[in-house]
Amino acid sequence: MRRAKPDRRTPMPVRPILALVAALLVAACSAGPAAPTPRPVPIPTESLATGMRVDIGGRSLWLRCAGSGSPTVILESGMTGDHRTWEDVMAGLGSQTRVCTYDRANIQPSDPAPKPRNATLAVADLHALLAKAAIAPPYVMVGYSMGGIITQIYAATYPSEIKGLVLVASNHPNEEVEFEKHLTKAQIDADRAQALDNFEGFDPFESFNQARAAGPLPDVPLVVVSSTVYGDWPEDWDPKVFDALADQLQKDLVKLVPHGRQVLAEQTGHDIPEAKPGIVIDAIRSVLQGS
């Protein structure tokens, strides 16, 4: 799989899951056994200092909200990503309505939880968090990368709570099905093993299954914000094939609701929330306005 370069705010931004694992596999094969990835600890940014821990029933999740108003915008990070993904987006939206981000279980400063984790468990945690923090619906849900799968399942599970959706470089529920049509069994086995080896304990493949089984999304405004730069495919993957697959899957996300639309982050790779927060902010604003 392809991986964006980490920075101080997003220790492990994750691109479409299969592409990232394959890239890691190629590196591992050439460099020998890889050392375990250390668990990143958020540095004390302003957002960390102004957040709070919320007990959801025997363990706590870290939450930060800014601004006021309704609907509340809920920002969901990618696999192994944390709240720092959204600092620029929150700064641009806080004067318009209430905006909240949080860290899932096993991502500091939230508490650990039994592994493996998956999107359905993340949805249950988020639902409990919002209830305990007295953050009432309706919500505009914004999901980045694998967080887009969590967002889709939340919307399908609690459709009456959803005012709108924004999917930012989101995974598609059928991603591994489509990608694995073009991989050998050995590539698939190695790819899956590597993808499951993440400190969050998140199982993306079970999460894809859950998203496919979750049912339809509510008929609400949807904006899909997509990269235009893919690249970084492993050497034994045909970039034309996988560029086309990734592009088509983004177009297919738009069809999850009757009136979805796509916005392209021109000349931008996977790391859209930090590279081009303005385009994410504009997408959220359009959904807040009902278009």
C-alpha positions as CSV (number, residue, x, y, z in Angstrom):
1,M,0.0,0.0,0.0
2,R,1.0,3.6,-0.5
3,R,1.9,5.7,2.5
4,A,2.1,9.5,2.7
5,K,5.1,10.9,4.6
6,P,4.2,11.4,8.2
7,D,4.5,14.8,9.8
8,R,4.1,16.2,13.3
9,R,0.3,16.1,13.2
10,T,-0.6,12.8,11.5
11,P,1.9,10.1,12.5
12,M,0.5,7.5,10.0
13,P,-1.8,8.9,7.3
14,V,-3.1,5.9,5.4
15,R,-3.9,5.8,1.7
16,P,-6.1,3.2,0.2
17,I,-5.3,0.2,2.4
18,L,-4.1,-2.3,-0.1
19,A,-1.8,0.1,-1.9
20,L,0.0,1.1,1.3
21,V,0.6,-2.4,2.5
22,A,2.1,-3.4,-0.9
23,A,4.6,-0.5,-0.7
24,L,5.6,-1.6,2.8
25,L,5.9,-5.2,1.6
26,V,8.3,-4.2,-1.2
27,A,10.4,-2.2,1.3
28,A,10.4,-5.0,3.8
29,C,11.5,-7.6,1.2
30,S,14.4,-5.4,0.1
31,A,15.6,-4.4,3.6
32,G,15.0,-7.5,5.6
33,P,12.7,-7.9,8.6
34,A,11.2,-4.6,9.7
35,A,11.4,-3.4,13.2
36,P,8.0,-3.0,15.0
37,T,6.5,0.4,14.3
38,P,6.6,2.5,17.5
39,R,3.3,3.8,18.8
40,P,3.2,7.5,18.0
41,V,2.4,9.8,20.9
42,P,0.8,13.2,20.1
43,I,2.9,16.2,21.0
44,P,1.1,18.8,23.2
45,T,-0.5,20.9,20.5
46,E,-3.1,23.5,21.3
47,S,-5.9,21.0,20.3
48,L,-4.5,18.4,22.8
49,A,-4.4,21.0,25.6
50,T,-8.0,22.1,25.0
51,G,-9.6,18.7,24.6
52,M,-11.2,16.5,27.3
53,R,-11.5,12.8,28.1
54,V,-15.0,11.4,28.1
55,D,-15.8,8.1,29.9
56,I,-17.9,5.9,27.5
57,G,-18.2,3.1,30.0
58,G,-15.0,1.8,31.7
59,R,-12.7,3.6,29.3
60,S,-12.3,7.1,27.9
61,L,-11.9,8.7,24.5
62,W,-10.3,12.0,24.0
63,L,-12.6,14.7,22.4
64,R,-12.1,18.2,21.3
65,C,-14.9,20.6,20.1
66,A,-14.7,24.2,18.9
67,G,-17.4,26.7,18.0
68,S,-21.1,26.5,18.5
69,G,-24.2,25.8,16.5
70,S,-26.0,23.0,14.7
71,P,-25.5,20.7,12.9
72,T,-22.3,19.6,14.6
73,V,-19.5,18.6,12.2
74,I,-17.8,15.3,13.3
75,L,-14.3,14.7,11.9
76,E,-13.1,11.1,11.6
77,S,-9.4,10.4,11.1
78,G,-7.9,7.6,9.0
79,M,-6.5,4.4,10.3
80,T,-3.8,5.0,13.0
81,G,-4.3,8.8,12.5
82,D,-5.2,11.2,15.3
83,H,-6.9,14.5,15.9
84,R,-4.0,16.5,14.5
85,T,-5.1,15.5,11.0
86,W,-7.9,18.1,11.4
87,E,-6.2,21.1,13.0
88,D,-6.3,23.3,9.9
89,V,-9.9,22.3,9.0
90,M,-11.1,23.0,12.6
91,A,-9.5,26.4,12.5
92,G,-11.4,27.3,9.4
93,L,-14.8,26.0,10.5
94,G,-14.9,26.9,14.2
95,S,-16.6,30.2,13.7
96,Q,-19.5,28.7,11.7
97,T,-20.8,25.8,13.7
98,R,-19.7,23.3,16.4
99,V,-16.9,21.1,15.1
100,C,-15.6,18.0,16.9
101,T,-12.8,15.6,16.5
102,Y,-11.7,12.7,18.7
103,D,-9.1,9.9,19.0
104,R,-10.3,6.3,18.7
105,A,-9.4,3.6,21.1
106,N,-5.7,2.6,21.1
107,I,-4.8,6.1,19.8
108,Q,-3.3,8.2,22.6
109,P,-4.5,10.1,24.5
110,S,-7.6,7.9,24.3
111,D,-7.6,4.7,26.4
112,P,-6.6,1.3,25.0
113,A,-9.3,-1.3,24.1
114,P,-9.1,-5.0,23.2
115,K,-7.9,-5.8,19.8
116,P,-8.7,-6.4,17.0
117,R,-10.8,-3.3,16.3
118,N,-13.0,-2.6,13.3
119,A,-15.3,0.0,11.9
120,T,-18.4,-1.3,13.7
121,L,-16.7,-1.1,17.0
122,A,-15.5,2.4,16.2
123,V,-19.1,3.4,15.3
124,A,-20.3,2.1,18.6
125,D,-17.6,4.0,20.5
126,L,-18.4,7.2,18.6
127,H,-22.1,6.9,19.3
128,A,-21.5,6.4,23.0
129,L,-19.0,9.3,23.0
130,L,-21.5,11.7,21.4
131,A,-24.2,10.7,23.9
132,K,-22.0,10.9,26.9
133,A,-20.7,14.3,25.8
134,A,-24.2,15.6,25.2
135,I,-23.5,16.4,21.6
136,A,-26.9,15.9,20.0
137,P,-27.7,15.3,16.4
138,P,-28.0,16.2,13.6
139,Y,-24.4,15.7,12.4
140,V,-22.4,16.4,9.3
141,M,-20.0,13.4,9.3
142,V,-16.6,13.9,7.6
143,G,-14.4,10.8,7.1
144,Y,-10.9,10.7,5.9
145,S,-9.3,7.6,4.3
146,M,-10.3,4.6,6.4
147,G,-12.3,7.0,8.5
148,G,-14.6,7.3,5.5
149,I,-15.6,3.6,6.0
150,I,-16.4,4.3,9.7
151,T,-18.4,7.4,8.6
152,Q,-20.3,5.4,6.0
153,I,-21.3,2.7,8.5
154,Y,-22.3,5.3,11.1
155,A,-24.6,7.0,8.6
156,A,-26.1,3.7,7.5
157,T,-26.6,2.7,11.2
158,Y,-28.0,6.0,12.4
159,P,-29.5,7.6,9.3
160,S,-31.9,9.9,11.3
161,E,-28.9,11.6,12.9
162,I,-27.2,12.5,9.7
163,K,-27.5,16.0,8.0
164,G,-24.8,15.5,5.4
165,L,-21.6,13.6,4.6
166,V,-18.1,14.5,3.3
167,L,-15.8,11.7,2.3
168,V,-12.1,12.8,1.9
169,A,-9.8,10.5,0.0
170,S,-12.1,7.8,1.5
171,N,-11.7,4.1,1.1
172,H,-14.6,2.4,-0.9
173,P,-16.3,-0.7,0.7
174,N,-15.4,-2.7,-2.4
175,E,-11.7,-1.7,-2.5
176,E,-10.1,-4.9,-1.5
177,V,-12.4,-6.9,-3.8
178,E,-11.5,-4.8,-6.8
179,F,-7.8,-4.5,-6.0
180,E,-7.4,-8.2,-5.3
181,K,-8.7,-9.1,-8.7
182,H,-5.3,-7.9,-10.0
183,L,-3.0,-9.4,-7.3
184,T,-1.6,-12.9,-7.0
185,K,-2.5,-15.1,-4.0
186,A,0.9,-14.5,-2.5
187,Q,0.6,-10.7,-2.9
188,I,-2.9,-10.8,-1.3
189,D,-1.7,-12.9,1.7
190,A,1.3,-10.7,2.3
191,D,-0.8,-7.6,1.8
192,R,-3.4,-8.6,4.3
193,A,-0.9,-9.7,6.9
194,Q,1.0,-6.4,6.7
195,A,-2.2,-4.3,6.8
196,L,-3.4,-6.0,10.0
197,D,-0.1,-5.2,11.7
198,N,-0.9,-1.7,12.9
199,F,-0.7,-0.3,16.5
200,E,-4.4,0.7,16.5
201,G,-5.3,-3.0,16.1
202,F,-7.7,-2.0,13.3
203,D,-8.9,-4.7,10.8
204,P,-9.6,-2.9,7.6
205,F,-10.8,-6.1,5.8
206,E,-13.5,-6.9,8.3
207,S,-14.4,-3.2,8.2
208,F,-14.9,-3.4,4.4
209,N,-17.2,-6.4,4.9
210,Q,-19.1,-4.5,7.5
211,A,-19.5,-1.5,5.2
212,R,-20.9,-3.7,2.4
213,A,-23.4,-5.2,4.9
214,A,-24.4,-1.9,6.5
215,G,-27.2,-1.0,4.1
216,P,-27.8,2.2,2.2
217,L,-26.7,5.6,3.2
218,P,-29.4,8.2,4.0
219,D,-30.4,10.6,1.2
220,V,-28.4,13.6,2.4
221,P,-26.0,15.9,0.7
222,L,-22.7,14.1,0.0
223,V,-19.4,15.6,-1.3
224,V,-16.6,13.2,-2.2
225,V,-13.2,15.0,-2.1
226,S,-10.7,13.0,-4.2
227,S,-7.0,13.1,-4.9
228,T,-5.7,13.6,-8.4
229,V,-2.2,12.2,-7.7
230,Y,-1.9,8.5,-7.0
231,G,1.6,7.1,-7.8
232,D,3.8,5.3,-5.3
233,W,2.5,1.9,-6.5
234,P,4.8,-1.1,-5.8
235,E,7.1,-1.9,-8.7
236,D,5.2,-5.1,-9.6
237,W,1.8,-3.3,-9.8
238,D,0.7,-1.8,-13.1
239,P,0.2,1.9,-12.3
240,K,-2.2,2.4,-15.1
241,V,-4.4,-0.3,-13.8
242,F,-4.4,0.8,-10.2
243,D,-4.7,4.5,-11.0
244,A,-7.8,3.7,-13.0
245,L,-9.2,1.5,-10.2
246,A,-8.6,4.1,-7.6
247,D,-10.2,6.8,-9.8
248,Q,-13.2,4.6,-10.5
249,L,-13.8,3.8,-6.8
250,Q,-13.8,7.5,-6.0
251,K,-16.4,8.1,-8.7
252,D,-18.4,5.1,-7.3
253,L,-18.5,6.7,-3.8
254,V,-20.5,9.6,-5.3
255,K,-23.2,7.1,-6.2
256,L,-23.8,6.1,-2.6
257,V,-26.6,8.7,-2.5
258,P,-28.8,10.0,-5.2
259,H,-27.3,13.5,-5.5
260,G,-23.7,13.1,-4.4
261,R,-21.0,15.1,-6.1
262,Q,-17.2,14.9,-6.4
263,V,-14.6,17.6,-5.9
264,L,-11.0,17.1,-7.1
265,A,-8.1,18.2,-5.0
266,E,-5.9,19.1,-8.0
267,Q,-2.2,18.2,-7.9
268,T,-2.7,16.6,-4.5
269,G,-2.0,13.2,-3.1
270,H,-3.8,11.3,-0.4
271,D,-3.0,13.8,2.4
272,I,-5.8,16.2,1.5
273,P,-6.8,17.5,5.0
274,E,-3.3,18.9,5.7
275,A,-2.2,19.6,2.1
276,K,-5.4,21.4,1.0
277,P,-7.6,22.0,4.1
278,G,-9.4,24.8,2.2
279,I,-11.0,22.4,-0.2
280,V,-12.2,20.2,2.7
281,I,-13.6,23.3,4.5
282,D,-15.4,24.4,1.3
283,A,-16.9,20.9,0.9
284,I,-18.2,20.9,4.5
285,R,-19.6,24.4,4.1
286,S,-21.5,23.3,1.0
287,V,-23.0,20.4,2.9
288,L,-23.9,22.7,5.8
289,Q,-25.8,24.8,3.3
290,G,-27.6,21.8,2.1
291,S,-26.0,21.5,-1.4
